[in-house]
Amino acid sequence: MVLYKNAAAAKVSNLRSRGEGAFDSQAVLLLAVQWLAAIGHALSGTFVPVYLWKASQSYMLIGWYALGQYAIGGLTFWIAGKWVKEHNKMNSLRLGIVLSGSFYLTVLLLGQQARFYSLPLGMLSGMGLGFYWLAYNVVYFEITEPDNRDRFNGWAGLLGSTAGMIAPWVSGYLITTMSGERGYKLIFTLSLVIFAITVILSFWLVKRKNTGNRYEWTYGYRQLAERGNPWRKMFAAIVAQGVREGVFMFLVGLIVYIATQDESRLGSYTLITSFVALVSFWFVGKRLKPSNRKAAMLLGTVMLGAVILPLFTKVTYITLLVFGIGTSLFLPLYIIPITSRVFDLIGQSEKSAAMREELIVLREAGLIIGRLIGLSAYLILLPLNHSTTAIVWLMFAVGIVPIAGWWFLRSLFNQHKAIHSK
């Protein structure tokens, strides 16, 4: 109780010193770490499915790679929760970056033989992402407040968009201009160097104090079992988010490559769509307030489904570009409200803030369950019918699921709006 009151007093003092809506130096540094990590992943991560596809010509192999990544990523989140809560969360963040670098090093060493290890490679990637994102989300919660959370998410999205805009374009150019495997080897090596720099930079992040409480393994489950608990609706909304991500995270870039057979055009695609996302995240992050999150998220979810419709005419580079630009334009209207609201829910009371690690693990569990549902649909459909039409219908089916997420969150947005209007 005393610890929480001291933390609350510190937060009030911090708010006065930095000004409402502004960032302190630790928030800026965390954004820098995230940006470098995003560059490292964007340089090579966009092309890993393409690399595996070129070696195998198999949709299923890509699916098994994603399965390993999602499943082990979620399991890592759950197990690492105890470490992050009771020990040094910054070491978890650094270990995640190191494992991500190890993943790209392994792909580099395996070369064409990587196609025989798609599942374990996905597991290694998932482990790195699990350690990194758990620690990142906990630190993000600790250094932001409701008054600057939308703005932080806007900047995070903006910086992520710059990484997604420049890095894949550079990678696509290098791959197409260098003969054989040299381009892929170079971008995997560049990712390793960037991850090493990110680890070094992370040492300037202040070591966060632990609450002294023990990690409760079943706390998340108990929230879902309790009737009337707001986490039941939030969890359902997060699962809906994960269903879409489970397919779109790996399939879009692969379809662009298959449609063009050109890595440089995939790089140009990410350059254009990420530039649109950069502008959109900046604008939405600047304008969005807790009072208009509900309307923004509804518009975002509906339009994320609508932008898939041009692909039903014909899947070409142009229709994929229309889809990509539309997605980049409206995605911030969806992602920023749901992300900000879930972290506001974590910090709504003394008890929930003290259990932030458990609740962040619960959030990730929802995402993983959703991703596995979406991926399962992919793994079931593709052996039966891997035509372009079937793939587009799958994208549309999972692409409209976030509308259900908005439905679950309606009342939570209303409650939050009522609190802020008082």
N, C-alpha and C positions, 0 to 999 in steps of 0.2 A: 504493500500500500504506500509506504513512504517512498519507495523507489519510483513508483508510478507518479506520485505527486511532484517529486523532484524533477522527473523527466518532463512532466507537463509544464512546470515552472520554467524549465530550460527552453522548452519550445516557445513559450510566450515571449521570453527574453530574446530568443532567436528571431521571432517574427518582428519584434520591434527594431532589432538591429539591421535586418536585411530589408525591411519594407514588405508590405503585402504583395504577394505574387512573385517576389524576386527569388533568386537562388543564392545560396551561400557557396563558398569555394568547394566544399565537398560534393555538392550536387553537380557543379561544373566538371569536376574531376571524374565523377562517375559517368557523366555523359561522354567524356573523352575516352574512358576505358571502353565503354559500350561501342563507341564509334570505331575504334581501332579493331575491336573484336569483330564488328560487323564487316569491316573491310576485309579482314582475314578470311571470314566465311564467304563473303561475296565473290572474292577473287577465284576461289576454287569450288565452293559449295554448289554454285549454280551449274557447274559443269561435271560434277561427280555422277549424277544420273545419266548425263549424256555420254560420259566416258564408259560407264558400265553398259549402256545401251549399244554403243559402237562395238564393244567387245563381245556382246552376247546376242543382240537383236531380240531381247526378251523383255516384254512388259512385266512378266511375273518376277523376274530377277530383281527389277527395280522395286517391286512391291515387297519382296522379302527383305531387301535392304531397308526400306522405310519401316517395316514391321520391327526389325531389330532396334532401329533407332528410337521409335516411339516407346516400345515396351521397356527397354532397359533404361531409357531416359526417365520414365515414370517411376520405375523401381529405385533408381538412384536418388531421385527426389525424396522418396519416402524414407529410405535408409539414412541418407545424409542429413535429414531434418534434425536428428539427435545431435550430430556433430556441430551443425550450424547454431543450434540453440544453446548448447552447453559449452562449446569450445570456441575456436577462432573461425568465424564465418569468412574472413578474408582468405584464409588458406583454402577453403572450399572453392572460392571464386578463382583463385590462381590454379588450383588443381584442374578445374574445368577447362581453363585455357590451355594448360599443358597437355591434357588428354586430347583436346581438339587438334593441337599441333601434332601429337603422336598419330592421330588418325590420318592426317594428310601425309605424314612421313611414311606410314604403312602403305598407303595407296601408291605413293611415289616408288617405294621399294618393290612392291608387287607388280607394278606395270599391268600388262594385259592379263596377268594371272589373277587380278583382283576380282574378276567375274566369278571365280570359284569360291570366293570368300565374302559374298555380298551380305549374308546374314551377320557374321561376326564383325564385319566392318561397320555395319549399321549399329551394332551393339556398342562398339567402341565410340562411335560418334555420339550415340545417345548418352553414354556415360559422361562424356565431356560436357555435353549440353546440360545434363541434369545438375552436375556439381556447379556449373557456372550460373545458370539461371536461378537456382534456388538462392544462392548467396546474393546475387544481383537484386532479386525481388525483395529480399529482406532488407538489404541496405537501402534500396529505393524507398521502401516504406518508412524507414527510420529517418531519412533526410528530407522527405517531402511532407507537406501538410495539405489539407483540402483547398487552401487558398492558392497553392501553386502546383497542384498535382496535374491538372489539365494542361497547364503550360509546360511542365516537365515532359509529359507524354507527347505533347506536340513537338518539342525540341528533339526528343528521342526518336520520334518518327521521321522528323526532318533530317537528322543526321544519318539515320538508317537509310533514308532514301538517297542521300548523297553517296553513301557507300554502295548501295545497289545500283546507282546510276553510273558511277565511274569505273568501279572495279570490274564488273563483268564485261564492260565494253573493252577495257584494256586486255582482259583475259581472252576475249573472242578474237581481238586483233592479233595477239601474240600466237594463239593456237593456229590461226589460218595462215599467218605469214612465215611460221617456222615449220620446217619439214618434219614429218613423222611424229614421234612422241615428244619432241623437244619442247613444244609449246606447253603441253600439259605438265611436263616435269618442271618447267620454269615457274608456272603459276602455283603449283603445289609448294615449291621451294619459297616463293615470295610469301605465301601464307604462313609458313613456318617462321620466317623472319618477323613478320608483323605480330604474330602471337607472342614471340619472345619479347618484343618491345612492349606489348600490352602487359605482360607479367611484371616487367620492370616498373612501368608506370603505376601499377596497382599498389606498389609499396608506399605511395604517397597518400593513399586512402587511409584515413585514421582507423585504427583498430576499434571496432565497436564493442562497447561493454555488454556483457551478458546480463540477463535479468536475474540470474541465480536460480531460476525455476528449472525443474526437470522436464524433459521432453515427454509428452503424453502420446503414445503411439496410436491410440484409438480415439483421440479427441475429435478429429474430423468426422469419423463415423457417428459419434454421439450427437453431433450437430444435425446430421441428416436424419437421425432416428427420432429427434425431438419434434413433436407436432407444433406447427406455428413458427418454427425457427426460420428466419429469413434466408439462412444458408441453403435451405432446400430449394427455393426458387433460384437463388444465385447459382447453385451447382448445376441445375438443369440448363440454365442459360449458358454456362461455361461449356457444358457437354455439347450444346448446339454449336458453339463456336468451334470446338474441336472437330466436329464432323466435317465441316467445310475445310479446315486446315489439313485434315488427314489425307485429303486428295490433292488439294491445290498446292500444298507446299512443295511437292516434287513433280507433279504432272504437267503444270503449265509450261515450264521451261523445256521439258522433254518434248511436248507437242510442238512447240515453236521450232525446235531443232529438227524434228521429224518432217515438219511441213516445209522447211527450207533447206535441210541438209547442209547447213552453213553455221559454224559457231560464231562468226563475226556478225551475222544477222541476229542471232540470239543476243549477243552483246549489245547491238543497236536497239533491240527490243527492250532490254532492261534499262538502257540509257534513257530512252524516251519515257517509258512508263514510270521509272523512278523519279524523273524530273517532275512529272505531273504530281506524283505522290509527295515530293518535297514541297511543292507550292501548296498543295492541299493540306498537308500536315501543319505547315506554318500558319495557314489561314485559320483552320479549324482550331488549332491549339491556342491561337490568339483570341478567337471570338467565343469559343465554347464556354459556357458557364453551367454550374449545377442545375440552374433553373430550366435550361433548354436541352439537357442531355436526352430526355425522353423523345422529343420530336426529332432531334438529330439522328438518334440511333434508328428510329423507325424509317426515316428517309434512307439512311445508309443501307439497312438490311434489304429493303425493297429494291433499291437500285443495284445492289450487288448481284441480285438474281436477274434483274432485267438486262444487265450488260452481257449476259451469256447468250441471249437470244440471237444476236447476229451470227453466231457460230452454227446455228441450224440451217442457214442458207448454204454456206460452204466454208470449210476450214482452210483459209488461206492466210498468208502473212498479214494482209490488210484487215481481215475480220478478226484475227487474233490481236492485232494492234488496237482495233476499236474496243475489243473486250478488255485488253490490258490497260488502256487509258481510262476507260470507264471505271474499272476496279480501283485504280490508283486514285481517281478523283473522289470516289465515295467511301473507300475503306476507312479513312480517318473518322468519318461520321459514325462509324460502327465501333471501331477499335478503341478510340479515346473514351467514349462514354462508359463502355462496359469495363475497361481497365480501371478507370478512375473510380467507378462506383464500387467495384470489388475491394479496392484498397481503402476506400472510405468506410466500407462495412467492417473491415478488419480493425480499423482504428476508432470505431464508434463508441467503445467503452473501455474502461480500465482492464477488464478481464480479457476481452478480445484482443486488445493491443499486446497484452502479456503473452497471448497464445499465437502471436503472429506467424511464427515458423510453422506451427501445425496447420494454421488456416491457409498459408501460402502453399503448403503441401496438398491440402484439400483442393485448392484451386487447380493445381497442376494435375491432380488425379482426375478432375472433371475434363480437363483438356485431353489427357491421355485416353480416357475412355471414349471421348468423342472421336479422337483421331483414329483409334482402333476400329470404331464402328464404320467410319468413312472408308478406311483402308480395307476393311473386310468386304465392303460392297465392291470395291475395286478388284480384290483378289477373287471374289466369287464371279463377277461379271466377265472379266477378261478372258478366262479359259473358255467361256461359252461364246463370247462374241467380242472381238477386239476391233471391230470396225470403227471408223471415225464417228459415225452416227451414234453408236452405243456409248462411246467415250463422252460425247457431248451431252447425251441424256444423263449420264452419270454426273457430269459436272453440274448440270442444271439441278438435278435432284439434291445433291449435297449443298449446292450453292444457295438454295432458298431456305435451308434449315435454320440459319440465323434469325429468320423472321420469328420462329418459335422462341428463340432466345429473348427477343424484345418483348414478346408476350409474357414470358415469365417475369421479366424485370419491371413491367409497368408499375406495379404497386410499390416496388422499392424506390423507383424514381420519384413517385408521388410523395412518399414518406420523406425522402431526402429534400425535396423541394419545399415541403411544409416546414421542415426544421430550419432551412436557410432563410425562409421568408419571415420567420419570427424576429 
